[in-house]
Amino acid sequence: MRVHPSSTLALWAVLLGSGAQLEDCKRWQDLDSKVVHKGGTVVLGGMFPIHSKGVEVEFNLRVFRWAQAMVFFIEKINKDSSLLPDVTLGYRLYDTCGTVGMSVRTAMSVLSQPLKGTEGSCGSLSIPLIIGDSGSTLSMAISRTLNLFKVPLVSYFASCACLSDKHNFPYFFRTIPSDMNQADALARLVRHFGWSWVGTVGADDDYGRTGIDMFTAAVSKLGVCVAYRVTIPKLPTKDRLREMVKTIRESTAQVIVAFAIEEDIQPLIQEIVRQNVTGKQWVASEAWVTSTLISTQENFVSLGGTIGFGIRRAEIPELKHFLENIDPLATPYNPFAREFWEMQFECSFNTTVPLTSTAELPRYERTCTGAERIGETDSIYNDVSQLRVTYNVHKAVYSVAHALHHLLGCQVGPAGGHCGDPQALEPWQLVQYLRDVNYTNSFGDTVYFDRNGDPVGSYDIINWQRGASGPVKYVTVGRFDATLPFDQQLVVSQGDIVWHGGKKEVPVSVCSISCPKGSRKATRMGQPVCCYDCVACTEGTFSNATDQGECTPCPEDFWSNVKRDSCVIKETEFLSYADAFGLALAGTAILGTVCTAGAASIFLRHRHTPLVRANNSELSFLLLLALALCFLCALAFVGRPSVWSCRLRRTSFGLSFALCLSCLLSKTMVVLMAFRSTMPGNQTARWFGPVQQRLGVFFCTALQGVVCAVWLTTAPPYPVKNTWLYRDRIILECHLGSVVLFCCVLGYIGGLAGFCFLLAFLARKLPDNFNEAKFITFSMLIFCAVWITFIPAYVSSPGKFTVAVEIFAILASSFGVLLCIFAPKCFIIIFMPQKNSKKQLLVTLKLVKRSLGYRVFAVLALNRQQSALSCQVRPPRCPWDFPVTSPRVNMVHINRNENMYTSLCLVIYSFLRNFPP
């Protein structure tokens, strides 16, 4: 490719903006004094920050080893007959000094190198590819420069994810994984150890800023919060360093994730050690996790137990021999060898000016002989135990070699099958073949680039541990491999890790303690989500794991236990026979049934006595049957609700009480209507004879039966689980089905009771033993009072007590009727039999007569052989006298039946009322 000098100079002026006067392209040849070079058929460029220029210029032994390794690998390829046969690789290695300006200047120098055979020409390229640089910011500057000429750049240590952008860096490749992989791996490592509160430290460059940004984004998705973010300037002041250390020391975050190269983080580490900040767990990026500059004995007090991801390493035994056999006097093409030698052995060669033209470097009084032995020294230069970046240089060199091999071997590929000419090699041709590189190296690793020019993400997890002899050891305690399935990518040997302070327990770094089971996290106002309070789960919810954000509601039939860490089935509540209260009510119902049966047996045994016959025994027995049913229906309310019991409860209650009230109503109407008949010949009484009474009871009860039948047919009651009344238990109850029809049943019963009470109240002053209106009045008064009181009690009673109140109302009203109507009669029959006689009945008539103020004499003639009773009422002959204007003699015939005495009394009383005093 031909490059016009004016384009090169213009580009240089734009990129550097230094305003330097560049006369011609030969000005770039001033860099030759700092170039390690060797000719070949194809010459590869290399860029390494051998010197770092800060407050002082330092010679970096580690980087010098990388540069030497590139020379070693190229020499090894030249000796390999299977790779690039008949082609000799050359190299030109430059020192970029770790600055953007020097890196761009070096790139321009590479672009202006003349082709072989055209010495003095400024426009020809002799280097089709460059391997370098180590820093992401430097690589970005170099790549932008090389983009204009389509020259590929293969980096061995620039990991910034921004370099994966093929729009801005189309010719960039690298053998170190992108920081996107590392940020994801670090986030997962932090989460693996349960750290939710971490601090971050990053250099003020593309590597540090982008790395921390990606880590923060990845870790926030895993529920981890960043407590602070410290940015290290390139030239930090002492005040700035003290301020950063104060932030780290005072923070409650015990874990610190640092993205920075060793040169940038070193000043901060020195200040941390000076202030004796200990107890912090450091998590290092791959840029400094194996840095011997940082992992010193002095720093171990503060950094001991550091863990982080390191790029994969390899064992290269032959490299150590090559590094230790460097000869500064026999290698004039390597100007850095003498400087290395002087620094390593603290001596100086007999030269007035160092070959590197760095007058700032110290000179030593002792003279170097060149016979010193590097193998007898212990330095990072010849330490091949951690060949990680060096291994990346190996992959970069061999990847280029394989691409050249395919290009020069005329292998059909993306370049369209054109054969490359070693003497006129075009960089764009090499780019096409680099994209398709895929080979397995001698270490068993498959090397290839993805569509972004990145290798596969693969790391070792490194842990700093104190060695037996003192130096810090980098112990591999796990790995991360992005090519594996997600759940197999991160593998940690936790038992092999030694944390800060020599502890084996994983350090804790949380803003808030872990919330135990049975509680949830409640975020504090204005603080990150990792800072929270633990709030116990409410009733009916649970959490069966720690650090739950929300408590899970229990299923409908379950309730949380005391600890709120699980759900247990809810207790079901209903009025059962096992319950003392339910058993008492059931016993009371049975007692009422027994009492009713006792009354019925007494009445049955004494059914021929005047008292029983005078009280309409047929209706009395029917009423006793209805009362027995009322008591028995209460038993249907006790026990577990079911379909049949729910239906039986309401219908039996409605029918039994309708029958009971119908009987009472019929008895009341008979008494009232008979005594309201003022004339002996009044025909009103015949409408209330036995047949009419039976029909009345049947009709009143049948009407309730029709309502119950409609209810059971259309919307019958059914059992339900009441979960809204109590949250911790289920109330088993019967749903009404149709509220309207239930109200109709109750309303009908209420109507019968009210009407019966009204009639009984009107007949309350009729004489004793001729009627029982006053007893019916008392029973209806009790009945109405109970059921009126029942309504508020029923509404306000919770759970099973609702049913208990209903049973109590049934029993109370039933006992009220039983005791008020039948108890006095049974008492007379059993304990006062003298009152249960015909004589007593005649005595009563006299008392009635006197109470009414009449003077009459009744003569009764009873013929037991006849089927009729004659009753003659006539004026008296003696001894009472009273004026009679028109004596009347009436004969009334009535049937002999069980109501004989009642009818007799009614007739007598009716006649008596017709005689004035």
Long-range contacts (C-beta under 8 A, 24 or more apart in sequence): 1-124, 1-125, 1-149, 1-150, 1-426, 1-427, 2-123, 2-124, 3-111, 3-112, 3-122, 3-123, 3-124, 3-125, 3-149, 4-123, 5-112, 5-122, 5-123, 8-108, 8-111, 8-112, 8-122, 11-108, 11-145, 11-148, 12-104, 12-105, 12-108, 15-104, 15-141, 15-144, 15-145, 16-101, 16-104, 16-105, 18-101, 24-122, 25-112, 25-122, 25-123, 26-122, 28-105, 28-108, 28-109, 28-112, 29-109, 31-94, 31-105, 31-106, 31-109, 33-335, 33-355, 33-356, 33-357, 34-94, 34-95, 34-335, 34-336, 34-356, 34-357, 35-92, 35-93, 35-94, 35-335, 36-67, 36-71, 36-91, 36-92, 36-93, 36-333, 36-334, 36-335, 36-336, 37-90, 37-91, 37-92, 37-93, 37-333, 38-71, 38-90, 38-91, 38-333, 39-90, 40-78, 40-87, 40-88, 40-89, 40-90, 40-91, 41-87, 41-88, 41-89, 41-90, 41-422, 41-423, 42-87, 42-88, 42-89, 42-90, 42-128, 42-404, 42-422, 42-425, 43-89, 43-90, 43-91, 43-92, 43-126, 43-127, 44-74, 44-89, 44-90, 44-91, 44-92, 44-127, 44-129, 44-130, 44-131, 44-397, 44-400, 45-91, 45-92, 45-93, 45-94, 45-110, 45-127, 45-129, 45-130, 45-131, 45-132, 46-70, 46-91, 46-92, 46-93, 46-94, 46-130, 46-131, 46-132, 47-93, 47-94, 47-96, 47-103, 47-106, 47-107, 47-130, 47-131, 47-132, 47-133, 47-138, 47-142, 48-93, 48-94, 48-95, 48-96, 48-132, 48-133, 48-134, 49-95, 49-96, 49-97, 49-98, 49-133, 49-134, 49-135, 49-138, 50-95, 50-97, 50-336, 51-95, 51-97, 51-98, 51-358, 52-97, 52-98, 52-263, 53-97, 53-98, 53-99, 54-235, 54-263, 55-235, 56-360, 57-358, 57-360, 57-361, 59-336, 59-339, 59-340, 59-343, 59-361, 61-340, 61-343, 61-344, 61-379, 61-380, 61-381, 62-291, 62-292, 62-293, 62-380, 62-381, 62-389, 63-134, 64-336, 64-340, 64-381, 65-323, 65-380, 65-381, 65-382, 65-390, 66-134, 66-156, 66-389, 66-390, 66-393, 67-93, 67-336, 68-322, 68-323, 68-326, 69-316, 69-319, 69-390, 69-393, 69-394, 70-131, 70-393, 70-397, 71-334, 72-318, 72-319, 72-322, 72-323, 73-393, 73-394, 73-397, 73-398, 74-397, 76-318, 77-397, 77-398, 77-401, 83-401, 83-402, 83-405, 84-401, 84-404, 84-405, 84-408, 87-404, 87-408, 87-422, 89-401, 89-404, 92-127, 94-132, 95-336, 96-132, 96-133, 96-138, 98-135, 98-138, 98-263, 99-138, 100-137, 100-138, 100-141, 103-133, 103-138, 103-141, 103-142, 104-141, 104-142, 104-145, 106-142, 107-141, 107-142, 107-145, 107-146, 108-145, 110-151, 111-145, 111-146, 111-149, 111-151, 115-423, 115-424, 116-423, 125-149, 125-151, 125-427, 127-151, 128-152, 128-425, 128-426, 128-427, 128-430, 129-153, 129-154, 129-400, 129-427, 129-430, 130-154, 131-155, 131-156, 131-393, 131-396, 131-397, 131-400, 132-156, 133-157, 133-158, 134-158, 134-261, 134-389, 135-205, 135-207, 135-261, 136-160, 136-162, 136-163, 136-205, 136-206, 136-207, 136-210, 137-205, 137-206, 137-207, 139-163, 139-172, 139-174, 140-169, 140-206, 143-169, 143-171, 143-172, 144-168, 144-169, 146-171, 147-171, 149-427, 150-427, 150-428, 150-431, 151-427, 152-427, 152-430, 152-431, 152-434, 154-396, 154-399, 154-400, 154-434, 155-396, 156-389, 156-392, 156-393, 156-395, 156-396, 157-287, 157-389, 157-392, 158-207, 159-207, 159-211, 159-286, 159-287, 160-206, 160-207, 160-210, 160-211, 161-210, 161-214, 162-206, 162-210, 163-453, 164-452, 164-453, 164-454, 165-452, 166-451, 166-452, 166-453, 169-453, 171-427, 171-431, 172-453, 173-399, 173-434, 173-449, 173-453, 174-396, 174-453, 174-454, 174-455, 175-392, 175-393, 175-395, 175-396, 175-399, 175-447, 175-455, 176-286, 176-311, 176-389, 176-392, 176-455, 177-311, 177-454, 177-455, 177-456, 177-457, 177-458, 177-459, 177-482, 178-452, 178-454, 178-457, 179-207, 179-210, 179-211, 179-214, 179-259, 179-285, 180-214, 180-457, 181-457, 181-459, 181-480, 181-482, 182-211, 182-285, 182-286, 182-309, 182-457, 182-459, 183-211, 183-214, 183-215, 183-217, 183-218, 184-214, 184-218, 185-309, 185-457, 185-459, 185-480, 185-482, 185-489, 185-490, 186-215, 186-218, 186-219, 186-257, 186-283, 186-285, 186-308, 186-309, 187-215, 187-218, 187-219, 187-221, 187-222, 187-224, 188-218, 188-222, 188-480, 188-489, 188-490, 189-283, 189-307, 189-309, 189-461, 189-480, 189-490, 189-492, 190-219, 190-222, 190-224, 190-255, 190-257, 190-283, 191-219, 191-222, 191-223, 191-224, 192-490, 192-492, 193-506, 193-507, 194-506, 194-508, 194-510, 195-224, 195-254, 195-255, 195-507, 195-508, 195-509, 195-510, 196-223, 196-224, 196-225, 196-509, 196-510, 196-511, 196-530, 197-224, 197-225, 197-227, 197-252, 197-253, 197-254, 197-255, 197-509, 197-510, 197-511, 197-530, 197-531, 198-224, 198-225, 198-226, 198-227, 198-253, 198-255, 198-256, 198-257, 198-283, 198-509, 199-226, 199-227, 199-228, 199-229, 199-230, 199-247, 199-248, 199-251, 199-253, 199-255, 199-256, 199-257, 200-226, 200-228, 200-229, 200-230, 200-256, 200-257, 200-258, 200-259, 201-229, 201-230, 201-231, 201-232, 201-244, 201-248, 201-256, 201-257, 201-258, 201-259, 201-260, 201-265, 201-268, 202-229, 202-230, 202-231, 202-232, 202-258, 202-259, 202-260, 203-231, 203-232, 203-234, 203-259, 203-260, 203-261, 203-264, 203-265, 204-231, 204-232, 204-233, 204-234, 204-264, 205-234, 205-264, 207-259, 207-260, 207-261, 207-287, 208-232, 208-259, 208-260, 208-264, 211-259, 211-285, 212-257, 212-259, 215-257, 215-259, 223-529, 223-530, 224-530, 225-511, 225-528, 225-529, 225-530, 225-531, 226-528, 227-251, 227-252, 227-253, 227-511, 227-528, 228-253, 230-268, 232-260, 232-264, 232-265, 232-267, 232-268, 234-264, 236-267, 236-268, 238-271, 241-267, 241-268, 241-271, 242-271, 242-275, 244-268, 244-271, 245-271, 245-272, 245-275, 245-277, 248-272, 248-277, 248-280, 249-275, 249-277, 252-511, 253-509, 253-511, 254-279, 254-280, 254-281, 254-507, 254-508, 254-509, 255-280, 255-281, 255-282, 255-283, 255-507, 255-509, 256-280, 256-281, 256-282, 256-283, 257-283, 257-285, 258-282, 258-283, 258-284, 258-285, 258-288, 259-285, 259-287, 260-285, 260-287, 260-288, 261-287, 261-288, 262-287, 262-288, 262-291, 262-293, 262-294, 263-293, 265-294, 266-293, 266-294, 269-294, 269-299, 269-302, 269-303, 272-302, 273-298, 273-299, 273-301, 273-302, 276-301, 276-302, 277-302, 278-302, 278-500, 278-501, 279-500, 279-501, 280-500, 281-305, 281-306, 281-307, 281-499, 281-500, 281-507, 281-509, 282-306, 282-307, 282-308, 282-500, 283-307, 283-308, 284-308, 284-309, 284-462, 285-309, 286-310, 286-311, 286-388, 286-459, 289-462, 289-474, 290-386, 290-388, 290-462, 290-474, 292-380, 292-383, 295-464, 295-472, 295-474, 296-472, 297-470, 297-471, 297-472, 300-464, 300-466, 300-472, 303-464, 303-500, 304-464, 304-466, 304-498, 304-500, 304-501, 304-502, 305-463, 305-464, 305-465, 305-497, 305-498, 305-499, 305-500, 305-501, 305-502, 305-503, 306-463, 306-464, 306-500, 307-461, 307-462, 307-463, 307-464, 307-477, 307-497, 308-461, 308-462, 309-459, 309-460, 309-461, 309-462, 309-480, 310-386, 310-388, 310-459, 310-460, 310-461, 310-462, 310-474, 311-388, 311-389, 311-391, 311-392, 311-458, 311-459, 311-460, 312-388, 312-391, 312-445, 312-458, 312-459, 312-460, 313-386, 313-387, 313-388, 313-391, 313-460, 314-387, 314-390, 314-391, 314-394, 314-443, 315-384, 315-387, 315-443, 316-384, 316-387, 316-390, 316-391, 316-394, 317-384, 319-384, 319-387, 319-390, 320-382, 320-384, 323-374, 323-381, 323-382, 323-384, 324-373, 324-374, 324-375, 324-382, 325-374, 326-374, 327-370, 328-368, 328-370, 329-370, 338-368, 340-381, 341-368, 341-370, 341-372, 342-368, 344-372, 344-374, 344-377, 344-379, 344-381, 345-372, 345-377, 347-372, 385-474, 386-474, 391-443, 394-441, 395-441, 395-445, 395-447, 395-455, 398-439, 398-441, 398-447, 399-434, 399-437, 399-439, 399-447, 399-449, 400-430, 400-434, 402-437, 402-439, 403-430, 403-433, 403-434, 403-436, 403-437, 404-430, 404-433, 406-433, 406-436, 407-433, 456-481, 456-482, 456-483, 457-481, 457-482, 457-483, 458-482, 458-483, 461-492, 463-496, 463-497, 463-498, 465-498, 466-498, 466-502, 514-546, 514-547, 515-543, 515-546, 515-547, 515-548, 516-546, 517-543, 517-544, 517-545, 517-546, 517-563, 517-564, 517-565, 518-542, 518-543, 518-563, 518-564, 518-565, 519-543, 519-548, 519-551, 519-564, 520-548, 520-549, 520-550, 520-551, 521-547, 521-548, 521-549, 536-564, 537-564, 539-727, 539-728, 540-727, 540-728, 542-566, 542-567, 556-723, 557-721, 557-723, 557-730, 559-727, 559-728, 559-729, 570-723, 570-728, 570-729, 570-730, 571-728, 571-729, 571-730, 572-721, 572-729, 572-730, 572-731, 572-732, 573-726, 573-729, 573-730, 573-731, 573-732, 573-799, 573-800, 574-639, 574-640, 574-641, 574-731, 574-732, 574-733, 574-800, 574-803, 575-637, 575-638, 575-639, 575-800, 575-803, 575-804, 575-807, 576-638, 576-639, 576-640, 577-638, 577-639, 579-800, 581-800, 581-804, 582-638, 582-639, 582-800, 582-804, 585-634, 585-638, 585-804, 585-807, 585-808, 585-811, 586-634, 586-635, 586-638, 588-634, 588-811, 589-631, 589-632, 589-634, 589-635, 589-807, 589-810, 589-811, 590-631, 590-635, 592-627, 592-630, 592-631, 592-811, 592-814, 592-815, 592-818, 593-628, 593-631, 593-632, 595-818, 596-624, 596-627, 596-628, 596-631, 596-818, 597-628, 598-826, 599-624, 599-818, 599-822, 599-823, 599-826, 600-624, 600-625, 600-628, 602-826, 602-829, 602-830, 603-822, 603-825, 603-826, 603-829, 606-829, 606-836, 607-898, 609-829, 609-836, 610-836, 610-837, 610-838, 610-840, 610-841, 610-901, 611-825, 611-828, 611-829, 611-835, 611-836, 612-825, 612-829, 613-898, 613-899, 613-900, 613-901, 613-902, 614-769, 614-770, 614-841, 614-901, 614-902, 614-905, 615-772, 615-825, 615-902, 616-667, 616-670, 616-693, 616-899, 616-902, 617-898, 618-690, 618-693, 618-694, 618-898, 618-899, 619-663, 619-666, 619-667, 619-693, 619-697, 620-822, 622-659, 622-663, 622-697, 623-660, 623-663, 623-664, 623-667, 623-817, 623-821, 624-822, 625-659, 626-656, 626-657, 626-659, 626-660, 626-662, 626-663, 627-660, 627-814, 627-817, 627-818, 629-655, 629-656, 629-659, 629-660, 630-656, 630-657, 630-660, 630-810, 630-813, 630-814, 631-810, 631-811, 631-814, 632-656, 633-810, 634-807, 634-810, 634-811, 634-814, 637-803, 637-806, 637-807, 637-810, 638-803, 638-807, 640-732, 641-719, 641-732, 641-733, 641-734, 642-719, 643-718, 643-719, 645-719, 645-734, 646-716, 646-717, 646-718, 646-719, 646-734, 646-735, 647-712, 647-716, 647-717, 649-717, 649-734, 650-708, 650-711, 650-717, 650-734, 650-736, 650-742, 650-745, 651-708, 651-711, 651-712, 653-745, 653-810, 654-704, 654-707, 654-708, 654-745, 654-746, 654-748, 654-749, 655-701, 655-704, 655-705, 655-708, 657-749, 657-813, 658-700, 658-701, 658-703, 658-704, 658-705, 658-748, 658-749, 658-752, 659-697, 659-701, 660-814, 660-817, 661-700, 661-749, 661-752, 661-753, 661-756, 662-696, 662-697, 662-700, 662-701, 662-752, 663-697, 664-756, 664-760, 664-776, 664-779, 664-780, 664-817, 664-821, 665-696, 665-700, 665-752, 665-755, 665-756, 665-759, 666-693, 666-696, 666-697, 667-772, 667-776, 668-756, 668-759, 668-760, 668-763, 668-773, 668-776, 669-696, 669-759, 671-763, 671-766, 671-771, 671-772, 671-773, 672-759, 672-762, 672-763, 672-773, 674-906, 674-910, 675-763, 675-766, 675-770, 675-771, 675-906, 675-909, 675-910, 677-910, 678-910, 678-913, 678-914, 679-910, 679-914, 680-890, 680-892, 680-907, 680-910, 680-911, 680-914, 681-890, 682-910, 685-906, 690-897, 690-899, 700-752, 703-748, 704-745, 704-748, 704-749, 707-741, 707-744, 707-745, 707-748, 708-745, 710-741, 711-737, 711-738, 711-741, 711-742, 711-744, 711-745, 714-738, 714-741, 715-741, 725-798, 725-799, 726-798, 726-799, 729-799, 731-799, 731-800, 733-802, 733-803, 750-787, 753-780, 753-783, 753-784, 753-787, 754-784, 756-780, 757-781, 757-783, 757-784, 767-844, 767-847, 767-848, 767-851, 767-909, 768-844, 769-841, 769-844, 770-844, 770-848, 770-905, 770-906, 770-909, 772-821, 775-820, 775-821, 775-824, 776-820, 776-821, 778-816, 778-820, 779-816, 779-817, 779-819, 779-820, 779-821, 782-812, 782-813, 782-816, 782-817, 782-820, 783-813, 783-816, 783-817, 786-812, 786-813, 786-816, 787-813, 841-901, 841-905, 845-905, 845-908, 848-909, 848-912, 849-912, 852-912, 852-913, 853-917, 854-912, 854-915, 854-917, 855-880, 855-881, 855-882, 855-917, 856-912, 856-915, 858-908, 867-895, 867-896, 868-893, 868-894, 868-895, 868-896, 869-893, 869-894, 869-896, 869-900, 869-904, 871-904, 871-907, 871-908, 873-908, 873-911, 873-912, 882-917, 884-915, 888-914
